[in-house]
Amino acid sequence: MTVTLSTRGQLVIPSEIRRRRRLKAGTQVECVDTGSAIILVPLPKDPFVAAHGSLHGVLSAADVVAARREERRHGHAARPAHAR
């Protein structure tokens, strides 16, 4: 879809895209300049809720603490149990 930049630097996102992406008035959008394109990325209202679960599979704080305890106990670097 083609849109036209206004004299004030504004773009209108077509209604079909706004509906599909659930964009409402006041939604913040990040503009990313890749060098060859400009990408518009809608920002979540609550970034903490949006990030929930994004680190699935990454070591938990408990895993790191347990590994450090093992290191101290045995005097060498220990790998977390699930990484062995």
C-alpha positions as semicolon CSV with decimal commas, in nm:
position;residue;x (nm);y (nm);z (nm)
1;M;0,000;0,000;0,000
2;T;0,124;0,344;-0,083
3;V;0,079;0,635;0,157
4;T;0,185;0,998;0,120
5;L;0,386;1,197;0,369
6;S;0,208;1,519;0,470
7;T;0,376;1,860;0,485
8;R;0,392;1,811;0,863
9;G;0,576;1,477;0,824
10;Q;0,273;1,261;0,906
11;L;0,166;0,932;0,750
12;V;-0,177;0,771;0,771
13;I;-0,161;0,396;0,826
14;P;-0,438;0,243;0,613
15;S;-0,744;0,132;0,811
16;E;-0,707;-0,231;0,698
17;I;-0,360;-0,248;0,855
18;R;-0,473;-0,062;1,168
19;R;-0,758;-0,312;1,216
20;R;-0,540;-0,618;1,148
21;R;-0,267;-0,495;1,385
22;R;-0,518;-0,358;1,639
23;L;-0,364;-0,011;1,630
24;K;-0,565;0,256;1,809
25;A;-0,518;0,631;1,847
26;G;-0,231;0,689;2,089
27;T;-0,047;0,366;2,005
28;Q;0,326;0,433;2,014
29;V;0,526;0,318;1,712
30;E;0,904;0,281;1,687
31;C;1,056;0,396;1,356
32;V;1,357;0,182;1,258
33;D;1,581;0,305;0,975
34;T;1,760;0,002;0,827
35;G;1,946;0,208;0,570
36;S;1,735;0,077;0,283
37;A;1,390;0,085;0,446
38;I;1,195;0,240;0,731
39;I;1,016;-0,013;0,950
40;L;0,731;0,085;1,182
41;V;0,710;-0,134;1,491
42;P;0,409;-0,094;1,725
43;L;0,523;-0,082;2,087
44;P;0,330;-0,281;2,349
45;K;0,136;-0,089;2,613
46;D;0,306;-0,291;2,886
47;P;0,652;-0,411;2,780
48;F;0,680;-0,639;3,085
49;V;0,365;-0,830;2,991
50;A;0,478;-0,845;2,627
51;A;0,820;-0,983;2,729
52;H;0,674;-1,255;2,953
53;G;0,803;-1,592;2,836
54;S;1,054;-1,445;2,590
55;L;1,345;-1,593;2,785
56;H;1,202;-1,945;2,789
57;G;1,491;-2,192;2,773
58;V;1,742;-1,945;2,916
59;L;1,899;-2,019;3,254
60;S;1,689;-1,911;3,547
61;A;1,835;-1,721;3,842
62;A;1,801;-2,040;4,050
63;D;2,008;-2,233;3,791
64;V;2,282;-1,972;3,799
65;V;2,291;-1,967;4,181
66;A;2,305;-2,349;4,195
67;A;2,590;-2,355;3,941
68;R;2,788;-2,096;4,137
69;R;2,741;-2,298;4,457
70;E;2,875;-2,606;4,278
71;E;3,171;-2,406;4,151
72;R;3,258;-2,292;4,502
73;R;3,208;-2,638;4,647
74;H;3,431;-2,812;4,391
75;G;3,667;-2,527;4,313
76;H;3,591;-2,521;3,938
77;A;3,328;-2,403;3,694
78;A;3,019;-2,623;3,697
79;R;2,757;-2,638;3,427
80;P;2,392;-2,618;3,534
81;A;2,225;-2,960;3,560
82;H;1,997;-2,914;3,260
83;A;2,291;-2,800;3,040
84;R;2,489;-3,122;3,090
